[in-house]
Amino acid sequence: MARLPRAWPVPVLVAAALAALLAAASTALAADVMLGPGGFEPQTVTVDPGEEIVWVNDSAAPQTIIGEDGSWDSGPLAAGETFSVALRTAGTVAYGTDDGAHLGRIEVRAAAPPAASPPASDVHGEQVVAMPRTGGPLRPAGLLAVALLAAGGACLLAAPRPGGPTA
């Protein structure tokens, strides 16, 4: 019977920790709305500008979700299918099913204005100009790539070396 290398728990624990991190980051970047026979749950969702809202059709019948202003439409969603929208403008957006049986609301928060601060100076009295932050939040795909790279690296470190001692 083949024996596992002594370090086998390391990649498993690293992968589990990274999966938990990925799950936590995914929920921070999206708001989930379930559409069941009783309607949307939750009925009102509050998000930041650009945050993704994901609807899941949790009913047996196909459903179509549309924005009240007609700017977006999920098309028919079979049971278990999802649809997502990211709204960038602050305000309240109403939505519902195409048959009008269920209604919901999205409240998009106003973006926080950047904090004003006086120009800073370095130790020589030169004015320091702060550069704008151009990066956004790390998206789930980016987190998944980091997790897979880390797990792969951990597996490589734990793998027995050719010609090396075996456990």
Secondary structure, DSSP 8 states (H G I E B T S, - for coil): -----TTTHHHHHHHHHHHHHHHHHHHHHEEEEEEETTEEESSEEEE-TT-EEEEEE-SSS-B-EEETTSS-B---B-TT-EEEEE--S-EEEEEEETTSS-EEEEEE-----------EE-TTS-EE-----------HHHHHHHHHHHHHHHHHHHS--TTS---
